[in-house]
């Protein structure tokens, strides 16, 4: 998938998340299936924050001029290679132990989530032309996938949002069952 297709698919997925918010009350968005599991609202916060403060920031780093062009070229991990070959994350549940650095806070309002998603959409649209004309030599390491260039970080955002649709389905079923 190229970056233009990824942006289109990302926008469709992000708009789906926005439309789905209509079906939930704030109480439902904050309800956790278990103490160590995220609520639907926390999942939304995770998607927004990871895109804005990790993935898009890493794209900007990749696009920034670098004096370090003689650095050895590292290779993606086996897991990183697999997700880019498949164009998606494996349909498995990833559980990261709760921590202040990683666990997202509960949302304040639906409006906060909607605005956050629109901000990510806008930033993706803004950065796409820079990616298309930028160098793909510079990389920033991903903790599990190894070094990724700007285009790969961009594609990763779309894959990440699509991957969390599975979690959304699971949390929606939980909420319907606990109503």
N, C-alpha and C positions, 0 to 999 in steps of 0.2 A: 504494500500500500504506500502511495506517495504522501507527501505532507498535505497537499491540497485535499485529497480524499480523507486523510486522517482528520483534518479540521472539520470537514463536512460531517463526518461520522461523530466526531466529538460534540459538535453543536447539537446534533440530533439526540445524543445521549444526555447531555447537560439539560436540554430542554425537556426531555422526558423526566429527569429528576425534578425540575421546576414544576411541571404539571402534576406530578405525583404528590407534591406538597399539599395541594388542595384537599386531598383525601384524609389528611391527618390533623388532629388537634395538637397543640403544643404539649399537652400531657402525654399523648401517644409518642410524639417525637422524642420525649425525654425518658420514656419507659425502657428499662434495660431488661433483657431476658434473664440475666443473672448478674451478680455483683461485678464479676470480672469480664462482662461482655458489653460491647458498645450498644447504645441506643441508636435508633435511626438518625436522630439529630447529630449524634457524635460521628456517625459514618459520613454524613454530609459535611460536617466540619473538617473531618480528615481529608476528604476529597478536595475541598477548597484550599485548606492550608498546605497540603502536600504539593498541590499544583503551584500555588503562589510563592511559597517560601522555600521549596526545595527544587522542584522540577524546572519551573520557569527561571528561577535564579541560576540554576546550573546551565540552562541554555545560554543565558547572558554571559556567564563565565566562559563557556565554549566559544562564543562569538567575539569575545574581547581579544584585542591584539595580544599576542604572547611573544615574549622575548625568548621563551624556553623551547624553541623549536627543535633543539637537539635532544630533547628528553626521549628516553626509550619508549617505544610504543608498546603499551601493555595490551593484553588480550582479554576479551570478555570471558566470564566464567562459563562453564558448561550450561548452567541455568540461564544465563543471559543470552547465550547463543540460541538456546532452545526457544525462548519466548519471542525473539525476533524472527526466527525461522518460521514459527507457527503464527506469528502476528497476534498472539494473545497470551495471557497468563493461563496456566493450567487451571481447570475448574476445581481447584481444591481450596479448602478453607485455610487461611493463614492466621495463626493466633500468636500475637506478640504479647508477652506478659505486660500487665498494666504498669505504666511508669509516668511520672510527671512530664518527661520530655516527649513521650510518644502518645499518651492517651489524650484524645481531644476533649475539650470541655463541652458541656451541654450548650446548645444554642440559646440565645436570648429571645429570638423571635423568628418567625418564618421569613420575615422581610430580610433579616440578617443573612439567612441562607440563600434566598433568591438573589440578593445583591452580590453575595460572594460568588455564586455561580456565574452571574452576568459579568463580574469582574474577570473571572478566569476566561470566559469566552472572549471578552474584549482583548485581554492580554495575548491570547493565542492568535487572534487575528492580527494584532500589532506586530508580533514577533515573526510570523510566517515569512514575510518578504525578506527579512534579514537572514533567516535560515536558508532560504532558497538561493541567496547570492553570497552567503558566507562560506568560509572554509569548514571542512568537516574533519580537519586534522586534530584540532584541539578537543580534548576529552576531559570529563570530570567523572571520577569514580562513583558508581552506585554501590551501596553496601553489599548487595547480593549479586549484582549482575556484572560487576567490573566496570571498566572505563566505557563511557557512552559519549558520543558526539552530540552536537546540538539537535540534529535531525532525530537521532535515537531518543533523546530526552523528550522531544516533541511527540514522537509516536508513542512513547511510554505513557504520557498523560492520557491519551485516548484509550490505550489498553487498560490502564488503571481504572478509569471511570467505567469502562465496560465490565471489567472484572467485578466491581462492587455491585453490579446489578444482581448478582447471585446473593449477596448479603442482603440487599434490599428485599428481594423475594422472601428470604428466610425470616427477616424481621417483620415483614408485612404479615406473613402467616402467623408468626408469634402474636402480633397485635390483634389479628382477627380471632385467634383462639383464646385470647385473654380478655376479650371485650365483655 
